[in-house]
Amino acid sequence: MEKKILIVKEEGLFPKPERTFFEREGFRIITAEDCRDALDIAIRERPDLIILNLWSAGMKRAECLRRIKKNKALKDVPVAIVIDKKSERKKYLDAGADIVLVKPVTHEELVKTVSVSLKIPFRKHPRAHVNILVKYENLDLFLTDYASNLGCGGMFIETARPLSQGTRTDLEFHIPEISVPIKTKGMVVWTGKGRSGKKGMGIQFEGLDQATRKVINEYVEKSIGTRS
């Protein structure tokens, strides 16, 4: 069944790459301009998650949150709220928020919020934190940047000039302790800030053979085990 995410005051929170990422994962994004609209839409659409990104104008955030939680049809719907100050976190948790996000909100925080709230394992493959030099091609230029995470499904490359979403590229990188470079194709599925706060692009691998998947998976599992 299709999962629905209701975003109240979407501006600045879900740019096009973010929307495409979630829609590609099978979610439908619904938007509302203010809390009054949100209540009507939520009762009609019955979303699986509500994210409040309200400014202080109009109905106050805490009051909007309380109205949603008091509604019998919506009381069990998880609500995440985006706030400006970390010091206000307790205030909104007390008002009924299930998750509180502090601006600026990164792509990975949004993914984690959806994953935790809906109890869905967003990534099919685990990721390891890495610092791996990656060579990739754009037009006729060969570029090099560092990947900060890696898994069988793809990697996040930190770069001040990410390629456009949907761009396909040839990739080459080395995994520590393995002498032969890994060469594969990939596609840019999103751009933005990673967990470190640095700008970059999420790459989805395309056409990895089973042997290469096994090599990457073994490296990732070993890396995660070392850090745990």
Secondary structure, DSSP 8 states (H G I E B T S, - for coil): --EEEEEES-TTTS-HHHHHHHHHTTEEEEEESSHHHHHHHHHHH--SEEEE---SSSS-HHHHHHHHHHSTTTTTS-EEEEES-GGGHHHHHHTT-SEEEESS--HHHHHHHHHHHHT----SS--EEEEEEEEEEETTEEEEEEEEEEETTEEEEE-SS---TT-EEEEEE--TT--S-EEEEEEEEEEEE-TTS-EEEEEEEES--HHHHHHHHHHHHHHHHHH-
